[in-house]
Amino acid sequence: MTRKVRRFSGGVYDLGLHVVWCPKYRRPVLGGRVAERLDELIRQKADERGWEIIDLEVMPDHVHLFVKHDPKSSASYVANQFKGFTSGVLRAEFPHLKSRMPTLWSSSYFAASVGAVSAATVENYINTQWERPGKKDKEARG
């Protein structure tokens, strides 16, 4: 991956985050239409904020996101923007997500800047999630 820097009035930046979050109780509720809609919503929020999604994988019980963001947005802000927005919309559109859990997302998340390892390493890690032992076929996630 070639480095693509962005410019703003105060400088130049290239900030990437690997963010992972899970449904409450790590329930495997992110399959089928829910997974498709979650993917759409995450991309919508990124576009709204001017962030660039490098890679995204919705697994049945967690989400991996590699996103490039602006320097004014902290890791917690980025994670909570995605979690808060998607929770409200998904719970309104899929009532079974309300009846099974008190909240859609667990209160925690993992975020790592993509500087400690290469961006290609993070992208490869996300892209091979379905190849890991114990994971069902990506097409059968519904």
VEXSE-21748 format. One record per atom (N, C-alpha, C): atom name; y, x, z; residue number from 0. Coordinates in nm, 3 decimals, padded with zeros to 5 digits. Layout:
VEXSE-21748
+------+---------+---------+---------+-----+
: atom :       v :       u :       w : seq :
+------+---------+---------+---------+-----+
:   CA :       Y :       X :       Z : NUM :
...
+------+---------+---------+---------+-----+
end
This chain:
VEXSE-21748
+------+---------+---------+---------+-----+
: atom :       v :       u :       w : seq :
+------+---------+---------+---------+-----+
:    N : -00.118 :  00.085 :  00.000 :   0 :
:   CA :  00.000 :  00.000 :  00.000 :   0 :
:    C :  00.124 :  00.089 :  00.000 :   0 :
:    N :  00.212 :  00.063 : -00.091 :   1 :
:   CA :  00.335 :  00.141 : -00.094 :   1 :
:    C :  00.434 :  00.084 :  00.006 :   1 :
:    N :  00.512 :  00.169 :  00.061 :   2 :
:   CA :  00.611 :  00.128 :  00.160 :   2 :
:    C :  00.725 :  00.056 :  00.090 :   2 :
:    N :  00.754 : -00.063 :  00.137 :   3 :
:   CA :  00.865 : -00.141 :  00.082 :   3 :
:    C :  00.963 : -00.167 :  00.195 :   3 :
:    N :  01.075 : -00.101 :  00.189 :   4 :
:   CA :  01.173 : -00.117 :  00.296 :   4 :
:    C :  01.271 : -00.228 :  00.261 :   4 :
:    N :  01.324 : -00.288 :  00.364 :   5 :
:   CA :  01.427 : -00.391 :  00.347 :   5 :
:    C :  01.555 : -00.339 :  00.408 :   5 :
:    N :  01.664 : -00.388 :  00.356 :   6 :
:   CA :  01.795 : -00.344 :  00.403 :   6 :
:    C :  01.870 : -00.460 :  00.467 :   6 :
:    N :  01.948 : -00.428 :  00.568 :   7 :
:   CA :  02.041 : -00.523 :  00.627 :   7 :
:    C :  02.167 : -00.446 :  00.663 :   7 :
:    N :  02.267 : -00.515 :  00.710 :   8 :
:   CA :  02.397 : -00.451 :  00.732 :   8 :
:    C :  02.390 : -00.331 :  00.826 :   8 :
:    N :  02.294 : -00.329 :  00.917 :   9 :
:   CA :  02.287 : -00.222 :  01.015 :   9 :
:    C :  02.187 : -00.113 :  00.983 :   9 :
:    N :  02.111 : -00.126 :  00.875 :  10 :
:   CA :  02.013 : -00.022 :  00.846 :  10 :
:    C :  01.904 : -00.066 :  00.750 :  10 :
:    N :  01.795 :  00.007 :  00.758 :  11 :
:   CA :  01.680 : -00.014 :  00.672 :  11 :
:    C :  01.558 : -00.027 :  00.763 :  11 :
:    N :  01.466 : -00.114 :  00.728 :  12 :
:   CA :  01.349 : -00.132 :  00.813 :  12 :
:    C :  01.224 : -00.163 :  00.733 :  12 :
:    N :  01.110 : -00.138 :  00.797 :  13 :
:   CA :  00.978 : -00.174 :  00.746 :  13 :
:    C :  00.892 : -00.198 :  00.869 :  13 :
:    N :  00.898 : -00.318 :  00.921 :  14 :
:   CA :  00.828 : -00.353 :  01.045 :  14 :
:    C :  00.713 : -00.448 :  01.015 :  14 :
:    N :  00.594 : -00.407 :  01.057 :  15 :
:   CA :  00.477 : -00.491 :  01.038 :  15 :
:    C :  00.407 : -00.515 :  01.169 :  15 :
:    N :  00.355 : -00.635 :  01.183 :  16 :
:   CA :  00.279 : -00.672 :  01.304 :  16 :
:    C :  00.142 : -00.725 :  01.265 :  16 :
:    N :  00.044 : -00.687 :  01.342 :  17 :
:   CA : -00.088 : -00.750 :  01.334 :  17 :
:    C : -00.092 : -00.843 :  01.455 :  17 :
:    N : -00.097 : -00.972 :  01.431 :  18 :
:   CA : -00.095 : -01.072 :  01.538 :  18 :
:    C : -00.225 : -01.150 :  01.534 :  18 :
:    N : -00.285 : -01.171 :  01.651 :  19 :
:   CA : -00.408 : -01.248 :  01.663 :  19 :
:    C : -00.388 : -01.349 :  01.775 :  19 :
:    N : -00.426 : -01.475 :  01.750 :  20 :
:   CA : -00.423 : -01.575 :  01.856 :  20 :
:    C : -00.540 : -01.671 :  01.840 :  20 :
:    N : -00.572 : -01.740 :  01.949 :  21 :
:   CA : -00.692 : -01.823 :  01.955 :  21 :
:    C : -00.659 : -01.963 :  02.003 :  21 :
:    N : -00.743 : -02.061 :  01.964 :  22 :
:   CA : -00.730 : -02.194 :  02.023 :  22 :
:    C : -00.765 : -02.189 :  02.171 :  22 :
:    N : -00.715 : -02.285 :  02.244 :  23 :
:   CA : -00.747 : -02.296 :  02.387 :  23 :
:    C : -00.899 : -02.297 :  02.405 :  23 :
:    N : -00.946 : -02.225 :  02.502 :  24 :
:   CA : -01.089 : -02.210 :  02.534 :  24 :
:    C : -01.167 : -02.145 :  02.419 :  24 :
:    N : -01.095 : -02.087 :  02.323 :  25 :
:   CA : -01.154 : -02.025 :  02.203 :  25 :
:    C : -01.252 : -02.120 :  02.133 :  25 :
:    N : -01.216 : -02.245 :  02.131 :  26 :
:   CA : -01.299 : -02.345 :  02.063 :  26 :
:    C : -01.292 : -02.323 :  01.912 :  26 :
:    N : -01.404 : -02.338 :  01.843 :  27 :
:   CA : -01.407 : -02.316 :  01.697 :  27 :
:    C : -01.359 : -02.441 :  01.620 :  27 :
:    N : -01.233 : -02.473 :  01.633 :  28 :
:   CA : -01.177 : -02.595 :  01.572 :  28 :
:    C : -01.099 : -02.569 :  01.444 :  28 :
:    N : -01.094 : -02.443 :  01.400 :  29 :
:   CA : -01.011 : -02.408 :  01.285 :  29 :
:    C : -01.095 : -02.398 :  01.157 :  29 :
:    N : -01.161 : -02.505 :  01.123 :  30 :
:   CA : -01.243 : -02.507 :  01.003 :  30 :
:    C : -01.196 : -02.613 :  00.905 :  30 :
:    N : -01.249 : -02.609 :  00.785 :  31 :
:   CA : -01.223 : -02.711 :  00.685 :  31 :
:    C : -01.076 : -02.736 :  00.658 :  31 :
:    N : -01.039 : -02.862 :  00.660 :  32 :
:   CA : -00.901 : -02.902 :  00.630 :  32 :
:    C : -00.801 : -02.848 :  00.732 :  32 :
:    N : -00.843 : -02.836 :  00.858 :  33 :
:   CA : -00.753 : -02.780 :  00.960 :  33 :
:    C : -00.717 : -02.635 :  00.924 :  33 :
:    N : -00.816 : -02.557 :  00.881 :  34 :
:   CA : -00.791 : -02.418 :  00.843 :  34 :
:    C : -00.698 : -02.410 :  00.722 :  34 :
:    N : -00.722 : -02.495 :  00.625 :  35 :
:   CA : -00.637 : -02.497 :  00.505 :  35 :
:    C : -00.493 : -02.531 :  00.541 :  35 :
:    N : -00.476 : -02.633 :  00.624 :  36 :
:   CA : -00.342 : -02.675 :  00.662 :  36 :
:    C : -00.273 : -02.569 :  00.748 :  36 :
:    N : -00.348 : -02.505 :  00.837 :  37 :
:   CA : -00.293 : -02.398 :  00.920 :  37 :
:    C : -00.242 : -02.285 :  00.831 :  37 :
:    N : -00.319 : -02.247 :  00.731 :  38 :
:   CA : -00.277 : -02.143 :  00.637 :  38 :
:    C : -00.144 : -02.183 :  00.571 :  38 :
:    N : -00.134 : -02.307 :  00.524 :  39 :
:   CA : -00.011 : -02.356 :  00.461 :  39 :
:    C :  00.108 : -02.349 :  00.556 :  39 :
:    N :  00.086 : -02.392 :  00.680 :  40 :
:   CA :  00.194 : -02.396 :  00.779 :  40 :
:    C :  00.243 : -02.256 :  00.816 :  40 :
:    N :  00.150 : -02.163 :  00.830 :  41 :
:   CA :  00.188 : -02.025 :  00.863 :  41 :
:    C :  00.273 : -01.967 :  00.750 :  41 :
:    N :  00.232 : -01.991 :  00.628 :  42 :
:   CA :  00.308 : -01.942 :  00.512 :  42 :
:    C :  00.445 : -02.009 :  00.504 :  42 :
:    N :  00.451 : -02.138 :  00.537 :  43 :
:   CA :  00.578 : -02.211 :  00.537 :  43 :
:    C :  00.674 : -02.152 :  00.639 :  43 :
:    N :  00.626 : -02.126 :  00.760 :  44 :
:   CA :  00.710 : -02.069 :  00.866 :  44 :
:    C :  00.759 : -01.929 :  00.827 :  44 :
:    N :  00.671 : -01.850 :  00.769 :  45 :
:   CA :  00.711 : -01.715 :  00.726 :  45 :
:    C :  00.821 : -01.723 :  00.621 :  45 :
:    N :  00.806 : -01.812 :  00.524 :  46 :
:   CA :  00.909 : -01.829 :  00.421 :  46 :
:    C :  01.041 : -01.872 :  00.482 :  46 :
:    N :  01.033 : -01.965 :  00.576 :  47 :
:   CA :  01.153 : -02.016 :  00.643 :  47 :
:    C :  01.228 : -01.904 :  00.716 :  47 :
:    N :  01.156 : -01.810 :  00.774 :  48 :
:   CA :  01.217 : -01.702 :  00.851 :  48 :
:    C :  01.248 : -01.578 :  00.766 :  48 :
:    N :  01.202 : -01.578 :  00.641 :  49 :
:   CA :  01.224 : -01.461 :  00.556 :  49 :
:    C :  01.127 : -01.348 :  00.585 :  49 :
:    N :  01.014 : -01.381 :  00.645 :  50 :
:   CA :  00.911 : -01.283 :  00.676 :  50 :
:    C :  00.809 : -01.280 :  00.562 :  50 :
:    N :  00.741 : -01.169 :  00.547 :  51 :
:   CA :  00.643 : -01.154 :  00.439 :  51 :
:    C :  00.503 : -01.145 :  00.496 :  51 :
:    N :  00.417 : -01.235 :  00.453 :  52 :
:   CA :  00.277 : -01.230 :  00.495 :  52 :
:    C :  00.204 : -01.135 :  00.402 :  52 :
:    N :  00.150 : -01.031 :  00.463 :  53 :
:   CA :  00.073 : -00.932 :  00.388 :  53 :
:    C : -00.072 : -00.978 :  00.380 :  53 :
:    N : -00.123 : -01.029 :  00.490 :  54 :
:   CA : -00.261 : -01.078 :  00.493 :  54 :
:    C : -00.274 : -01.184 :  00.602 :  54 :
:    N : -00.362 : -01.278 :  00.579 :  55 :
:   CA : -00.385 : -01.387 :  00.673 :  55 :
:    C : -00.529 : -01.431 :  00.661 :  55 :
:    N : -00.596 : -01.445 :  00.774 :  56 :
:   CA : -00.732 : -01.495 :  00.775 :  56 :
:    C : -00.746 : -01.592 :  00.892 :  56 :
:    N : -00.784 : -01.715 :  00.861 :  57 :
:   CA : -00.809 : -01.815 :  00.963 :  57 :
:    C : -00.959 : -01.821 :  00.986 :  57 :
:    N : -01.001 : -01.782 :  01.105 :  58 :
:   CA : -01.141 : -01.786 :  01.145 :  58 :
:    C : -01.161 : -01.914 :  01.226 :  58 :
:    N : -01.285 : -01.957 :  01.246 :  59 :
:   CA : -01.305 : -02.082 :  01.320 :  59 :
:    C : -01.246 : -02.082 :  01.462 :  59 :
:    N : -01.243 : -01.962 :  01.527 :  60 :
:   CA : -01.196 : -01.958 :  01.665 :  60 :
:    C : -01.079 : -01.862 :  01.688 :  60 :
:    N : -01.017 : -01.811 :  01.583 :  61 :
:   CA : -00.897 : -01.728 :  01.598 :  61 :
:    C : -00.829 : -01.706 :  01.463 :  61 :
:    N : -00.708 : -01.655 :  01.470 :  62 :
:   CA : -00.627 : -01.629 :  01.350 :  62 :
:    C : -00.585 : -01.483 :  01.351 :  62 :
:    N : -00.598 : -01.417 :  01.236 :  63 :
:   CA : -00.548 : -01.282 :  01.215 :  63 :
:    C : -00.433 : -01.291 :  01.117 :  63 :
:    N : -00.320 : -01.231 :  01.151 :  64 :
:   CA : -00.204 : -01.233 :  01.065 :  64 :
:    C : -00.142 : -01.094 :  01.060 :  64 :
:    N : -00.114 : -01.047 :  00.940 :  65 :
:   CA : -00.040 : -00.922 :  00.921 :  65 :
:    C :  00.089 : -00.964 :  00.853 :  65 :
:    N :  00.199 : -00.951 :  00.926 :  66 :
:   CA :  00.328 : -01.001 :  00.878 :  66 :
:    C :  00.435 : -00.894 :  00.890 :  66 :
:    N :  00.522 : -00.887 :  00.790 :  67 :
:   CA :  00.640 : -00.799 :  00.794 :  67 :
:    C :  00.756 : -00.887 :  00.839 :  67 :
:    N :  00.831 : -00.839 :  00.938 :  68 :
:   CA :  00.937 : -00.921 :  00.995 :  68 :
:    C :  01.067 : -00.843 :  01.005 :  68 :
:    N :  01.173 : -00.911 :  01.040 :  69 :
:   CA :  01.304 : -00.849 :  01.051 :  69 :
:    C :  01.319 : -00.777 :  01.185 :  69 :
:    N :  01.412 : -00.684 :  01.196 :  70 :
:   CA :  01.425 : -00.604 :  01.318 :  70 :
:    C :  01.481 : -00.682 :  01.438 :  70 :
:    N :  01.537 : -00.797 :  01.416 :  71 :
:   CA :  01.590 : -00.875 :  01.528 :  71 :
:    C :  01.485 : -00.962 :  01.595 :  71 :
:    N :  01.367 : -00.972 :  01.534 :  72 :
:   CA :  01.260 : -01.057 :  01.589 :  72 :
:    C :  01.158 : -00.972 :  01.663 :  72 :
:    N :  01.141 : -01.002 :  01.792 :  73 :
:   CA :  01.042 : -00.930 :  01.872 :  73 :
:    C :  00.901 : -00.980 :  01.838 :  73 :
:    N :  00.802 : -00.905 :  01.882 :  74 :
:   CA :  00.663 : -00.946 :  01.860 :  74 :
:    C :  00.635 : -01.081 :  01.925 :  74 :
:    N :  00.688 : -01.102 :  02.046 :  75 :
:   CA :  00.664 : -01.230 :  02.113 :  75 :
:    C :  00.730 : -01.345 :  02.038 :  75 :
:    N :  00.849 : -01.321 :  01.985 :  76 :
:   CA :  00.918 : -01.424 :  01.908 :  76 :
:    C :  00.839 : -01.460 :  01.782 :  76 :
:    N :  00.791 : -01.358 :  01.711 :  77 :
:   CA :  00.714 : -01.382 :  01.589 :  77 :
:    C :  00.589 : -01.463 :  01.622 :  77 :
:    N :  00.511 : -01.419 :  01.720 :  78 :
:   CA :  00.388 : -01.489 :  01.756 :  78 :
:    C :  00.416 : -01.633 :  01.798 :  78 :
:    N :  00.518 : -01.651 :  01.881 :  79 :
:   CA :  00.547 : -01.786 :  01.931 :  79 :
:    C :  00.606 : -01.878 :  01.825 :  79 :
:    N :  00.673 : -01.824 :  01.725 :  80 :
:   CA :  00.721 : -01.906 :  01.615 :  80 :
:    C :  00.602 : -01.968 :  01.540 :  80 :
:    N :  00.503 : -01.888 :  01.512 :  81 :
:   CA :  00.385 : -01.938 :  01.441 :  81 :
:    C :  00.304 : -02.033 :  01.529 :  81 :
:    N :  00.283 : -01.996 :  01.654 :  82 :
:   CA :  00.201 : -02.079 :  01.742 :  82 :
:    C :  00.268 : -02.213 :  01.772 :  82 :
:    N :  00.396 : -02.211 :  01.805 :  83 :
:   CA :  00.465 : -02.335 :  01.840 :  83 :
:    C :  00.475 : -02.433 :  01.725 :  83 :
:    N :  00.515 : -02.383 :  01.610 :  84 :
:   CA :  00.530 : -02.468 :  01.492 :  84 :
:    C :  00.397 : -02.528 :  01.449 :  84 :
:    N :  00.294 : -02.443 :  01.437 :  85 :
:   CA :  00.165 : -02.493 :  01.389 :  85 :
:    C :  00.099 : -02.588 :  01.487 :  85 :
:    N :  00.116 : -02.565 :  01.615 :  86 :
:   CA :  00.056 : -02.654 :  01.714 :  86 :
:    C :  00.108 : -02.796 :  01.701 :  86 :
:    N :  00.239 : -02.811 :  01.694 :  87 :
:   CA :  00.298 : -02.943 :  01.685 :  87 :
:    C :  00.254 : -03.019 :  01.561 :  87 :
:    N :  00.256 : -02.953 :  01.448 :  88 :
:   CA :  00.220 : -03.019 :  01.323 :  88 :
:    C :  00.071 : -03.050 :  01.318 :  88 :
:    N : -00.013 : -02.954 :  01.352 :  89 :
:   CA : -00.158 : -02.976 :  01.345 :  89 :
:    C : -00.204 : -03.087 :  01.440 :  89 :
:    N : -00.149 : -03.089 :  01.561 :  90 :
:   CA : -00.190 : -03.192 :  01.657 :  90 :
:    C : -00.143 : -03.331 :  01.613 :  90 :
:    N : -00.032 : -03.338 :  01.541 :  91 :
:   CA :  00.015 : -03.467 :  01.488 :  91 :
:    C : -00.072 : -03.513 :  01.371 :  91 :
:    N : -00.115 : -03.420 :  01.288 :  92 :
:   CA : -00.192 : -03.454 :  01.169 :  92 :
:    C : -00.342 : -03.469 :  01.194 :  92 :
:    N : -00.394 : -03.404 :  01.297 :  93 :
:   CA : -00.537 : -03.408 :  01.327 :  93 :
:    C : -00.556 : -03.451 :  01.472 :  93 :
:    N : -00.564 : -03.581 :  01.496 :  94 :
:   CA : -00.573 : -03.633 :  01.634 :  94 :
:    C : -00.688 : -03.577 :  01.717 :  94 :
:    N : -00.797 : -03.536 :  01.653 :  95 :
:   CA : -00.908 : -03.481 :  01.731 :  95 :
:    C : -00.868 : -03.352 :  01.803 :  95 :
:    N : -00.763 : -03.285 :  01.757 :  96 :
:   CA : -00.717 : -03.164 :  01.826 :  96 :
:    C : -00.646 : -03.198 :  01.957 :  96 :
:    N : -00.597 : -03.321 :  01.969 :  97 :
:   CA : -00.533 : -03.365 :  02.094 :  97 :
:    C : -00.638 : -03.408 :  02.195 :  97 :
:    N : -00.741 : -03.475 :  02.148 :  98 :
:   CA : -00.839 : -03.530 :  02.240 :  98 :
:    C : -00.933 : -03.425 :  02.298 :  98 :
:    N : -00.952 : -03.314 :  02.228 :  99 :
:   CA : -01.048 : -03.213 :  02.275 :  99 :
:    C : -00.986 : -03.107 :  02.364 :  99 :
:    N : -00.853 : -03.088 :  02.355 : 100 :
:   CA : -00.791 : -02.979 :  02.429 : 100 :
:    C : -00.652 : -03.020 :  02.480 : 100 :
:    N : -00.612 : -02.969 :  02.595 : 101 :
:   CA : -00.479 : -03.004 :  02.647 : 101 :
:    C : -00.366 : -02.945 :  02.562 : 101 :
:    N : -00.389 : -02.827 :  02.503 : 102 :
:   CA : -00.295 : -02.766 :  02.409 : 102 :
:    C : -00.380 : -02.704 :  02.298 : 102 :
:    N : -00.321 : -02.684 :  02.182 : 103 :
:   CA : -00.400 : -02.627 :  02.072 : 103 :
:    C : -00.426 : -02.479 :  02.094 : 103 :
:    N : -00.322 : -02.402 :  02.127 : 104 :
:   CA : -00.337 : -02.257 :  02.137 : 104 :
:    C : -00.345 : -02.211 :  02.282 : 104 :
:    N : -00.419 : -02.106 :  02.302 : 105 :
:   CA : -00.421 : -02.039 :  02.432 : 105 :
:    C : -00.281 : -01.982 :  02.453 : 105 :
:    N : -00.242 : -01.955 :  02.574 : 106 :
:   CA : -00.107 : -01.905 :  02.601 : 106 :
:    C : -00.091 : -01.758 :  02.564 : 106 :
:    N : -00.199 : -01.690 :  02.536 : 107 :
:   CA : -00.191 : -01.547 :  02.506 : 107 :
:    C : -00.202 : -01.519 :  02.356 : 107 :
:    N : -00.175 : -01.395 :  02.321 : 108 :
:   CA : -00.189 : -01.348 :  02.184 : 108 :
:    C : -00.200 : -01.197 :  02.188 : 108 :
:    N : -00.243 : -01.139 :  02.079 : 109 :
:   CA : -00.246 : -00.994 :  02.064 : 109 :
:    C : -00.146 : -00.960 :  01.954 : 109 :
:    N : -00.065 : -00.858 :  01.975 : 110 :
:   CA :  00.027 : -00.811 :  01.871 : 110 :
:    C :  00.030 : -00.659 :  01.875 : 110 :
:    N :  00.017 : -00.597 :  01.759 : 111 :
:   CA :  00.025 : -00.452 :  01.749 : 111 :
:    C :  00.111 : -00.418 :  01.630 : 111 :
:    N :  00.200 : -00.323 :  01.649 : 112 :
:   CA :  00.281 : -00.279 :  01.536 : 112 :
:    C :  00.190 : -00.202 :  01.441 : 112 :
:    N :  00.217 : -00.215 :  01.315 : 113 :
:   CA :  00.136 : -00.148 :  01.216 : 113 :
:    C :  00.201 : -00.013 :  01.187 : 113 :
:    N :  00.190 :  00.072 :  01.285 : 114 :
:   CA :  00.242 :  00.206 :  01.274 : 114 :
:    C :  00.141 :  00.301 :  01.335 : 114 :
:    N :  00.067 :  00.251 :  01.433 : 115 :
:   CA : -00.035 :  00.331 :  01.499 : 115 :
:    C : -00.151 :  00.358 :  01.404 : 115 :
:    N : -00.177 :  00.268 :  01.311 : 116 :
:   CA : -00.277 :  00.286 :  01.207 : 116 :
:    C : -00.209 :  00.250 :  01.076 : 116 :
:    N : -00.270 :  00.286 :  00.967 : 117 :
:   CA : -00.207 :  00.256 :  00.838 : 117 :
:    C : -00.214 :  00.107 :  00.810 : 117 :
:    N : -00.122 :  00.061 :  00.731 : 118 :
:   CA : -00.120 : -00.079 :  00.690 : 118 :
:    C : -00.248 : -00.114 :  00.617 : 118 :
:    N : -00.299 : -00.022 :  00.538 : 119 :
:   CA : -00.423 : -00.046 :  00.463 : 119 :
:    C : -00.541 : -00.068 :  00.558 : 119 :
:    N : -00.543 :  00.004 :  00.670 : 120 :
:   CA : -00.649 : -00.013 :  00.768 : 120 :
:    C : -00.646 : -00.152 :  00.829 : 120 :
:    N : -00.528 : -00.198 :  00.864 : 121 :
:   CA : -00.515 : -00.333 :  00.921 : 121 :
:    C : -00.555 : -00.437 :  00.818 : 121 :
:    N : -00.509 : -00.421 :  00.696 : 122 :
:   CA : -00.542 : -00.517 :  00.590 : 122 :
:    C : -00.693 : -00.520 :  00.566 : 122 :
:    N : -00.757 : -00.404 :  00.563 : 123 :
:   CA : -00.902 : -00.398 :  00.545 : 123 :
:    C : -00.975 : -00.465 :  00.661 : 123 :
:    N : -00.928 : -00.442 :  00.783 : 124 :
:   CA : -00.988 : -00.504 :  00.901 : 124 :
:    C : -00.982 : -00.656 :  00.890 : 124 :
:    N : -00.868 : -00.710 :  00.851 : 125 :
:   CA : -00.854 : -00.855 :  00.838 : 125 :
:    C : -00.942 : -00.907 :  00.724 : 125 :
:    N : -00.943 : -00.837 :  00.612 : 126 :
:   CA : -01.020 : -00.883 :  00.496 : 126 :
:    C : -01.170 : -00.881 :  00.518 : 126 :
:    N : -01.219 : -00.802 :  00.612 : 127 :
:   CA : -01.364 : -00.793 :  00.634 : 127 :
:    C : -01.412 : -00.875 :  00.753 : 127 :
:    N : -01.330 : -00.963 :  00.807 : 128 :
:   CA : -01.370 : -01.044 :  00.922 : 128 :
:    C : -01.497 : -01.122 :  00.895 : 128 :
:    N : -01.510 : -01.177 :  00.776 : 129 :
:   CA : -01.627 : -01.261 :  00.746 : 129 :
:    C : -01.754 : -01.178 :  00.726 : 129 :
:    N : -01.742 : -01.047 :  00.714 : 130 :
:   CA : -01.857 : -00.961 :  00.694 : 130 :
:    C : -01.916 : -00.913 :  00.826 : 130 :
:    N : -01.849 : -00.939 :  00.936 : 131 :
:   CA : -01.894 : -00.891 :  01.066 : 131 :
:    C : -02.017 : -00.969 :  01.113 : 131 :
:    N : -02.102 : -00.905 :  01.191 : 132 :
:   CA : -02.223 : -00.973 :  01.241 : 132 :
:    C : -02.188 : -01.102 :  01.316 : 132 :
:    N : -02.267 : -01.204 :  01.293 : 133 :
:   CA : -02.249 : -01.330 :  01.365 : 133 :
:    C : -02.149 : -01.425 :  01.302 : 133 :
:    N : -02.084 : -01.385 :  01.194 : 134 :
:   CA : -01.987 : -01.472 :  01.128 : 134 :
:    C : -02.058 : -01.548 :  01.017 : 134 :
:    N : -02.031 : -01.675 :  01.008 : 135 :
:   CA : -02.087 : -01.756 :  00.902 : 135 :
:    C : -02.008 : -01.733 :  00.775 : 135 :
:    N : -02.063 : -01.776 :  00.665 : 136 :
:   CA : -01.997 : -01.763 :  00.535 : 136 :
:    C : -01.860 : -01.828 :  00.537 : 136 :
:    N : -01.764 : -01.760 :  00.476 : 137 :
:   CA : -01.626 : -01.809 :  00.470 : 137 :
:    C : -01.619 : -01.950 :  00.410 : 137 :
:    N : -01.701 : -01.978 :  00.309 : 138 :
:   CA : -01.699 : -02.108 :  00.243 : 138 :
:    C : -01.754 : -02.218 :  00.334 : 138 :
:    N : -01.834 : -02.181 :  00.433 : 139 :
:   CA : -01.896 : -02.281 :  00.521 : 139 :
:    C : -01.822 : -02.299 :  00.651 : 139 :
:    N : -01.692 : -02.266 :  00.653 : 140 :
:   CA : -01.619 : -02.273 :  00.779 : 140 :
:    C : -01.582 : -02.414 :  00.820 : 140 :
:    N : -01.612 : -02.511 :  00.740 : 141 :
:   CA : -01.577 : -02.651 :  00.769 : 141 :
:    C : -01.668 : -02.712 :  00.860 : 141 :
+------+---------+---------+---------+-----+
end
